[in-house]
Amino acid sequence: MSPAKPPMQPLSAWPRADRGRVRGVFTDIDDTLTTDGAITPDALGALGALREAGFMVIPVTGRPVGWSEPFAARWPVDAIVAENGAVALVPEGAGLRKAYQQDAATRAANFERMQQVAARILAEVPGATLARDSAGRATDIAIDHGEFAHLDDAAIAQVVALMQREGMSATVSSIHVNGWFGEHSKLSGARWIVQQLWGRDLSAEMDRWVYVGDSTNDQVMFEHFAHSVGVANIERFASQLTHPPRHVTPSERGAGFAEVAQHLLR
């Protein structure tokens, strides 16, 4: 028998001494920072307040690099890691520096293979459609299950199984099923960007960071970070979480992220 999952504790139960050690914030974007597809003033203000207070702030998302560029340029963040850890956008002066974990030849070869898998999914899974942001994707494919289209649990499982049979990694976010070739993940992307930006080993300072998320594709982060928080809408995925976050906010989405920032800033 597998051990019981620890219950998610309310955000108010996060010990002051523990959160007082935190100096960096990783966060998902969709349905964590955003509400109904857009960042709300309270969430955007929370990002700015954290940066102003000296916190390192890095969103890590399954969204594509093309979609992420305007936000990396405008939001008060140190970087955005996109496509589940594959690529980073780093503000530098008036522009953005783009960095990939895979070299150009590998990306090109994988891109061709991924288009073949995508075509197979569209042909074999009834109702499957590519995510509308697919044109901006460089290292993965995304099937829409909850943003502009709807797939039931059985169809989502069919998409995931097909991707995995083709040798891809696959995750399910609150809106998309993402698949890619390679070993990168949100966790490896977080380790990589800390090394890229500050020349440090994230594994040696996990207790100095918190991760905030909302769905099953955040589990690898919930599992490995000493401090992890789910915004309240994570409750809809509670039965699917093998590794739930340690704490959960009172409010959903961007309002929940703002509550995490308030706790860190006290």
C-alpha atoms as a printed R data frame, in Angstrom:
    type eleno elety resid chain resno       x      y       z
1   ATOM     1    CA   MET     A     1   0.000  0.000   0.000
2   ATOM     2    CA   SER     A     2   1.368  3.419  -0.975
3   ATOM     3    CA   PRO     A     3   1.745  5.986   1.811
4   ATOM     4    CA   ALA     A     4  -1.090  8.459   2.244
5   ATOM     5    CA   LYS     A     5  -0.603 11.852   0.640
6   ATOM     6    CA   PRO     A     6   0.051 14.585   3.206
7   ATOM     7    CA   PRO     A     7  -2.889 16.993   3.398
8   ATOM     8    CA   MET     A     8  -2.488 20.488   2.024
9   ATOM     9    CA   GLN     A     9  -2.248 22.957   4.902
10  ATOM    10    CA   PRO     A    10  -3.755 26.448   4.753
11  ATOM    11    CA   LEU     A    11  -1.344 29.203   3.810
12  ATOM    12    CA   SER     A    12  -1.727 30.641   7.312
13  ATOM    13    CA   ALA     A    13  -0.022 27.494   8.671
14  ATOM    14    CA   TRP     A    14   3.229 28.275   6.801
15  ATOM    15    CA   PRO     A    15   5.683 28.905   9.668
16  ATOM    16    CA   ARG     A    16   7.063 32.429   9.838
17  ATOM    17    CA   ALA     A    17  10.609 31.135  10.355
18  ATOM    18    CA   ASP     A    18  10.382 28.985   7.204
19  ATOM    19    CA   ARG     A    19   8.983 31.672   4.934
20  ATOM    20    CA   GLY     A    20  11.442 34.151   6.391
21  ATOM    21    CA   ARG     A    21  14.274 32.188   4.760
22  ATOM    22    CA   VAL     A    22  12.744 32.430   1.293
23  ATOM    23    CA   ARG     A    23  14.481 34.823  -1.089
24  ATOM    24    CA   GLY     A    24  13.228 33.555  -4.446
25  ATOM    25    CA   VAL     A    25   9.877 32.738  -6.064
26  ATOM    26    CA   PHE     A    26   9.185 30.379  -8.940
27  ATOM    27    CA   THR     A    27   5.605 30.459 -10.196
28  ATOM    28    CA   ASP     A    28   3.415 28.936 -12.870
29  ATOM    29    CA   ILE     A    29   1.555 31.437 -15.082
30  ATOM    30    CA   ASP     A    30  -1.816 30.122 -16.338
31  ATOM    31    CA   ASP     A    31  -4.450 30.070 -13.590
32  ATOM    32    CA   THR     A    32  -1.731 30.906 -11.034
33  ATOM    33    CA   LEU     A    33  -0.683 34.425 -12.009
34  ATOM    34    CA   THR     A    34  -3.527 34.843 -14.490
35  ATOM    35    CA   THR     A    35  -7.286 34.917 -14.055
36  ATOM    36    CA   ASP     A    36  -9.488 34.251 -17.100
37  ATOM    37    CA   GLY     A    37  -6.402 34.425 -19.302
38  ATOM    38    CA   ALA     A    38  -4.986 37.760 -18.105
39  ATOM    39    CA   ILE     A    39  -2.782 38.854 -15.239
40  ATOM    40    CA   THR     A    40  -4.775 40.836 -12.690
41  ATOM    41    CA   PRO     A    41  -3.556 44.081 -11.069
42  ATOM    42    CA   ASP     A    42  -3.116 42.385  -7.685
43  ATOM    43    CA   ALA     A    43  -0.917 39.632  -9.148
44  ATOM    44    CA   LEU     A    44   1.127 42.087 -11.227
45  ATOM    45    CA   GLY     A    45   1.512 44.318  -8.193
46  ATOM    46    CA   ALA     A    46   2.643 41.319  -6.155
47  ATOM    47    CA   LEU     A    47   5.401 40.571  -8.680
48  ATOM    48    CA   GLY     A    48   6.585 44.167  -8.451
49  ATOM    49    CA   ALA     A    49   6.465 44.242  -4.656
50  ATOM    50    CA   LEU     A    50   8.516 41.049  -4.452
51  ATOM    51    CA   ARG     A    51  11.168 42.395  -6.815
52  ATOM    52    CA   GLU     A    52  11.235 45.717  -4.965
53  ATOM    53    CA   ALA     A    53  11.850 43.812  -1.730
54  ATOM    54    CA   GLY     A    54  14.827 42.005  -3.258
55  ATOM    55    CA   PHE     A    55  13.225 38.650  -4.088
56  ATOM    56    CA   MET     A    56  14.282 36.745  -7.197
57  ATOM    57    CA   VAL     A    57  11.128 36.115  -9.293
58  ATOM    58    CA   ILE     A    58  10.900 33.655 -12.190
59  ATOM    59    CA   PRO     A    59   7.711 32.346 -13.832
60  ATOM    60    CA   VAL     A    60   8.080 28.804 -15.225
61  ATOM    61    CA   THR     A    61   5.420 27.868 -17.752
62  ATOM    62    CA   GLY     A    62   4.345 25.373 -20.372
63  ATOM    63    CA   ARG     A    63   3.434 28.281 -22.633
64  ATOM    64    CA   PRO     A    64   5.549 28.822 -25.763
65  ATOM    65    CA   VAL     A    65   8.505 31.124 -26.044
66  ATOM    66    CA   GLY     A    66   6.724 33.312 -28.614
67  ATOM    67    CA   TRP     A    67   3.713 33.800 -26.332
68  ATOM    68    CA   SER     A    68   5.980 34.573 -23.369
69  ATOM    69    CA   GLU     A    69   8.121 37.295 -24.979
70  ATOM    70    CA   PRO     A    70   5.887 40.338 -24.313
71  ATOM    71    CA   PHE     A    71   5.430 39.323 -20.678
72  ATOM    72    CA   ALA     A    72   9.156 38.783 -20.135
73  ATOM    73    CA   ALA     A    73   9.692 42.276 -21.525
74  ATOM    74    CA   ARG     A    74   7.022 44.014 -19.398
75  ATOM    75    CA   TRP     A    75   6.611 42.116 -16.142
76  ATOM    76    CA   PRO     A    76   8.929 42.812 -13.168
77  ATOM    77    CA   VAL     A    77  10.683 39.411 -13.288
78  ATOM    78    CA   ASP     A    78  14.257 38.177 -13.568
79  ATOM    79    CA   ALA     A    79  13.357 35.799 -16.413
80  ATOM    80    CA   ILE     A    80  10.583 33.611 -17.782
81  ATOM    81    CA   VAL     A    81  11.317 29.934 -18.370
82  ATOM    82    CA   ALA     A    82   8.971 28.690 -21.101
83  ATOM    83    CA   GLU     A    83   7.998 25.411 -22.772
84  ATOM    84    CA   ASN     A    84   8.361 23.421 -19.548
85  ATOM    85    CA   GLY     A    85  12.002 24.275 -18.974
86  ATOM    86    CA   ALA     A    86  13.326 24.224 -22.543
87  ATOM    87    CA   VAL     A    87  13.931 27.939 -23.124
88  ATOM    88    CA   ALA     A    88  14.493 31.076 -21.073
89  ATOM    89    CA   LEU     A    89  13.781 34.720 -21.807
90  ATOM    90    CA   VAL     A    90  16.000 37.083 -19.827
91  ATOM    91    CA   PRO     A    91  15.462 40.870 -19.845
92  ATOM    92    CA   GLU     A    92  18.702 42.639 -20.767
93  ATOM    93    CA   GLY     A    93  18.692 46.396 -21.246
94  ATOM    94    CA   ALA     A    94  15.879 47.271 -23.638
95  ATOM    95    CA   GLY     A    95  15.664 43.751 -25.066
96  ATOM    96    CA   LEU     A    96  15.483 40.048 -24.250
97  ATOM    97    CA   ARG     A    97  18.124 37.367 -24.334
98  ATOM    98    CA   LYS     A    98  16.826 33.974 -25.460
99  ATOM    99    CA   ALA     A    99  18.594 30.793 -24.312
100 ATOM   100    CA   TYR     A   100  17.768 27.149 -25.070
101 ATOM   101    CA   GLN     A   101  18.736 23.961 -23.273
102 ATOM   102    CA   GLN     A   102  18.905 22.053 -26.587
103 ATOM   103    CA   ASP     A   103  21.206 23.008 -29.465
104 ATOM   104    CA   ALA     A   104  19.782 24.201 -32.787
105 ATOM   105    CA   ALA     A   105  20.288 20.902 -34.631
106 ATOM   106    CA   THR     A   106  18.533 18.926 -31.901
107 ATOM   107    CA   ARG     A   107  15.643 21.388 -31.830
108 ATOM   108    CA   ALA     A   108  15.196 21.181 -35.592
109 ATOM   109    CA   ALA     A   109  15.185 17.375 -35.622
110 ATOM   110    CA   ASN     A   110  12.804 17.181 -32.688
111 ATOM   111    CA   PHE     A   111  10.490 19.759 -34.249
112 ATOM   112    CA   GLU     A   112   9.951 17.569 -37.320
113 ATOM   113    CA   ARG     A   113   9.251 14.507 -35.180
114 ATOM   114    CA   MET     A   114   6.795 16.453 -33.007
115 ATOM   115    CA   GLN     A   115   4.760 17.609 -36.010
116 ATOM   116    CA   GLN     A   116   4.316 13.975 -37.016
117 ATOM   117    CA   VAL     A   117   3.085 13.078 -33.529
118 ATOM   118    CA   ALA     A   118   0.740 16.066 -33.525
119 ATOM   119    CA   ALA     A   119  -0.770 14.979 -36.838
120 ATOM   120    CA   ARG     A   120  -1.328 11.497 -35.459
121 ATOM   121    CA   ILE     A   121  -3.051 12.852 -32.331
122 ATOM   122    CA   LEU     A   122  -5.386 15.022 -34.400
123 ATOM   123    CA   ALA     A   123  -6.251 12.022 -36.574
124 ATOM   124    CA   GLU     A   124  -6.743  9.479 -33.780
125 ATOM   125    CA   VAL     A   125  -8.222 11.390 -30.824
126 ATOM   126    CA   PRO     A   126 -11.759 12.653 -31.454
127 ATOM   127    CA   GLY     A   127 -12.058 16.372 -30.770
128 ATOM   128    CA   ALA     A   128  -8.324 16.960 -30.367
129 ATOM   129    CA   THR     A   129  -7.084 20.358 -31.558
130 ATOM   130    CA   LEU     A   130  -3.744 22.109 -31.373
131 ATOM   131    CA   ALA     A   131  -3.464 24.941 -28.856
132 ATOM   132    CA   ARG     A   132  -3.987 28.336 -30.440
133 ATOM   133    CA   ASP     A   133  -0.512 29.420 -29.296
134 ATOM   134    CA   SER     A   134   1.146 26.587 -31.268
135 ATOM   135    CA   ALA     A   135   2.732 28.949 -33.811
136 ATOM   136    CA   GLY     A   136   4.979 30.303 -31.063
137 ATOM   137    CA   ARG     A   137   6.276 26.900 -29.949
138 ATOM   138    CA   ALA     A   138   9.874 25.854 -30.639
139 ATOM   139    CA   THR     A   139  10.439 22.717 -28.538
140 ATOM   140    CA   ASP     A   140   7.064 21.136 -27.786
141 ATOM   141    CA   ILE     A   141   3.507 20.582 -28.980
142 ATOM   142    CA   ALA     A   142   0.323 21.413 -27.084
143 ATOM   143    CA   ILE     A   143  -3.173 19.985 -27.369
144 ATOM   144    CA   ASP     A   144  -5.936 22.222 -26.029
145 ATOM   145    CA   HIS     A   145  -8.148 20.530 -23.450
146 ATOM   146    CA   GLY     A   146  -9.449 23.470 -21.429
147 ATOM   147    CA   GLU     A   147  -8.604 26.888 -22.889
148 ATOM   148    CA   PHE     A   148 -10.678 27.223 -26.091
149 ATOM   149    CA   ALA     A   149 -11.615 23.554 -26.521
150 ATOM   150    CA   HIS     A   150 -12.694 20.761 -24.188
151 ATOM   151    CA   LEU     A   151 -11.471 17.179 -23.919
152 ATOM   152    CA   ASP     A   152 -12.791 14.781 -21.315
153 ATOM   153    CA   ASP     A   153 -10.503 12.797 -19.018
154 ATOM   154    CA   ALA     A   154 -10.480  9.759 -21.306
155 ATOM   155    CA   ALA     A   155  -9.400 11.810 -24.324
156 ATOM   156    CA   ILE     A   156  -6.716 13.591 -22.291
157 ATOM   157    CA   ALA     A   157  -5.378 10.208 -21.149
158 ATOM   158    CA   GLN     A   158  -5.380  9.022 -24.781
159 ATOM   159    CA   VAL     A   159  -3.316 12.046 -25.849
160 ATOM   160    CA   VAL     A   160  -0.826 11.521 -23.023
161 ATOM   161    CA   ALA     A   161  -0.500  7.793 -23.800
162 ATOM   162    CA   LEU     A   162   0.081  8.442 -27.496
163 ATOM   163    CA   MET     A   163   2.784 11.015 -26.756
164 ATOM   164    CA   GLN     A   164   4.501  8.637 -24.346
165 ATOM   165    CA   ARG     A   165   4.386  5.746 -26.821
166 ATOM   166    CA   GLU     A   166   6.225  7.984 -29.271
167 ATOM   167    CA   GLY     A   167   8.969  8.537 -26.672
168 ATOM   168    CA   MET     A   168   7.869 12.014 -25.603
169 ATOM   169    CA   SER     A   169   7.582 13.496 -22.149
170 ATOM   170    CA   ALA     A   170   3.988 14.570 -21.509
171 ATOM   171    CA   THR     A   171   2.307 16.725 -18.872
172 ATOM   172    CA   VAL     A   172  -1.203 18.047 -18.326
173 ATOM   173    CA   SER     A   173  -1.670 21.669 -17.273
174 ATOM   174    CA   SER     A   174  -4.935 23.391 -16.432
175 ATOM   175    CA   ILE     A   175  -5.442 24.147 -20.142
176 ATOM   176    CA   HIS     A   176  -3.121 22.046 -22.339
177 ATOM   177    CA   VAL     A   177  -1.503 18.652 -22.785
178 ATOM   178    CA   ASN     A   178   2.161 19.361 -23.564
179 ATOM   179    CA   GLY     A   179   4.565 16.895 -25.158
180 ATOM   180    CA   TRP     A   180   8.252 17.149 -26.049
181 ATOM   181    CA   PHE     A   181  11.396 15.196 -26.798
182 ATOM   182    CA   GLY     A   182  14.159 15.649 -24.233
183 ATOM   183    CA   GLU     A   183  14.868 15.371 -20.532
184 ATOM   184    CA   HIS     A   184  13.995 18.933 -19.585
185 ATOM   185    CA   SER     A   185  11.194 19.728 -17.161
186 ATOM   186    CA   LYS     A   186  10.044 22.637 -15.049
187 ATOM   187    CA   LEU     A   187  12.478 21.470 -12.359
188 ATOM   188    CA   SER     A   188  15.493 21.134 -14.652
189 ATOM   189    CA   GLY     A   189  14.604 24.499 -16.179
190 ATOM   190    CA   ALA     A   190  14.556 26.079 -12.714
191 ATOM   191    CA   ARG     A   191  17.982 24.622 -11.900
192 ATOM   192    CA   TRP     A   192  19.328 25.719 -15.269
193 ATOM   193    CA   ILE     A   193  18.139 29.340 -15.024
194 ATOM   194    CA   VAL     A   194  19.546 29.791 -11.502
195 ATOM   195    CA   GLN     A   195  22.909 28.598 -12.818
196 ATOM   196    CA   GLN     A   196  22.593 30.826 -15.908
197 ATOM   197    CA   LEU     A   197  21.653 33.986 -14.023
198 ATOM   198    CA   TRP     A   198  23.597 33.731 -10.796
199 ATOM   199    CA   GLY     A   199  26.082 30.870 -11.221
200 ATOM   200    CA   ARG     A   200  24.545 28.987  -8.283
201 ATOM   201    CA   ASP     A   201  23.357 25.454  -7.631
202 ATOM   202    CA   LEU     A   202  19.624 25.499  -6.920
203 ATOM   203    CA   SER     A   203  19.829 22.046  -5.328
204 ATOM   204    CA   ALA     A   204  21.953 23.541  -2.548
205 ATOM   205    CA   GLU     A   205  19.431 26.271  -1.723
206 ATOM   206    CA   MET     A   206  16.000 24.735  -2.240
207 ATOM   207    CA   ASP     A   207  14.865 25.981   1.166
208 ATOM   208    CA   ARG     A   208  15.441 29.575  -0.014
209 ATOM   209    CA   TRP     A   209  12.799 29.300  -2.748
210 ATOM   210    CA   VAL     A   210   9.052 28.748  -2.972
211 ATOM   211    CA   TYR     A   211   7.103 27.373  -5.922
212 ATOM   212    CA   VAL     A   212   3.510 28.438  -6.604
213 ATOM   213    CA   GLY     A   213   1.285 26.455  -8.982
214 ATOM   214    CA   ASP     A   214  -2.179 25.196  -9.757
215 ATOM   215    CA   SER     A   215  -2.263 21.842 -11.561
216 ATOM   216    CA   THR     A   216  -0.840 18.377 -12.141
217 ATOM   217    CA   ASN     A   217   2.047 19.581 -14.306
218 ATOM   218    CA   ASP     A   218   3.395 21.407 -11.237
219 ATOM   219    CA   GLN     A   219   3.839 18.190  -9.252
220 ATOM   220    CA   VAL     A   220   7.560 17.809  -9.907
221 ATOM   221    CA   MET     A   221   8.027 21.256  -8.366
222 ATOM   222    CA   PHE     A   222   5.698 20.567  -5.425
223 ATOM   223    CA   GLU     A   223   7.651 17.373  -4.744
224 ATOM   224    CA   HIS     A   224  11.141 18.872  -4.738
225 ATOM   225    CA   PHE     A   225  10.750 22.336  -3.252
226 ATOM   226    CA   ALA     A   226  10.895 22.645   0.520
227 ATOM   227    CA   HIS     A   227   8.235 25.354   0.231
228 ATOM   228    CA   SER     A   228   5.377 24.870  -2.226
229 ATOM   229    CA   VAL     A   229   1.973 26.529  -2.470
230 ATOM   230    CA   GLY     A   230  -1.074 25.793  -4.581
231 ATOM   231    CA   VAL     A   231  -3.540 28.553  -5.350
232 ATOM   232    CA   ALA     A   232  -7.038 27.520  -4.257
233 ATOM   233    CA   ASN     A   233  -8.182 26.323  -7.695
234 ATOM   234    CA   ILE     A   234  -5.743 23.423  -7.358
235 ATOM   235    CA   GLU     A   235  -8.504 21.694  -5.419
236 ATOM   236    CA   ARG     A   236 -10.074 20.569  -8.709
237 ATOM   237    CA   PHE     A   237  -6.979 18.443  -9.338
238 ATOM   238    CA   ALA     A   238  -6.624 17.190  -5.752
239 ATOM   239    CA   SER     A   239  -7.564 13.593  -6.550
240 ATOM   240    CA   GLN     A   240  -4.955 13.456  -9.346
241 ATOM   241    CA   LEU     A   241  -2.028 14.812  -7.323
242 ATOM   242    CA   THR     A   242   0.529 12.261  -6.210
243 ATOM   243    CA   HIS     A   243   2.630 15.134  -4.836
244 ATOM   244    CA   PRO     A   244   0.377 17.960  -3.626
245 ATOM   245    CA   PRO     A   245   1.755 21.330  -2.512
246 ATOM   246    CA   ARG     A   246   2.448 21.786   1.173
247 ATOM   247    CA   HIS     A   247   0.134 24.785   1.497
248 ATOM   248    CA   VAL     A   248  -2.900 26.183  -0.302
249 ATOM   249    CA   THR     A   249  -4.124 29.773  -0.533
250 ATOM   250    CA   PRO     A   250  -7.598 30.959   0.479
251 ATOM   251    CA   SER     A   251  -8.174 32.552  -2.958
252 ATOM   252    CA   GLU     A   252  -7.921 31.297  -6.506
253 ATOM   253    CA   ARG     A   253  -5.585 32.230  -9.336
254 ATOM   254    CA   GLY     A   254  -3.980 35.715  -9.302
255 ATOM   255    CA   ALA     A   255  -5.578 36.641  -5.990
256 ATOM   256    CA   GLY     A   256  -4.052 33.520  -4.464
257 ATOM   257    CA   PHE     A   257  -0.600 34.428  -5.794
258 ATOM   258    CA   ALA     A   258  -0.984 37.894  -4.255
259 ATOM   259    CA   GLU     A   259  -1.713 36.213  -0.906
260 ATOM   260    CA   VAL     A   260   1.538 34.235  -1.163
261 ATOM   261    CA   ALA     A   261   3.427 37.479  -1.813
262 ATOM   262    CA   GLN     A   262   1.777 39.136   1.173
263 ATOM   263    CA   HIS     A   263   2.939 36.299   3.435
264 ATOM   264    CA   LEU     A   264   6.502 36.577   2.136
265 ATOM   265    CA   LEU     A   265   6.593 40.341   2.518
266 ATOM   266    CA   ARG     A   266   5.384 40.441   6.129
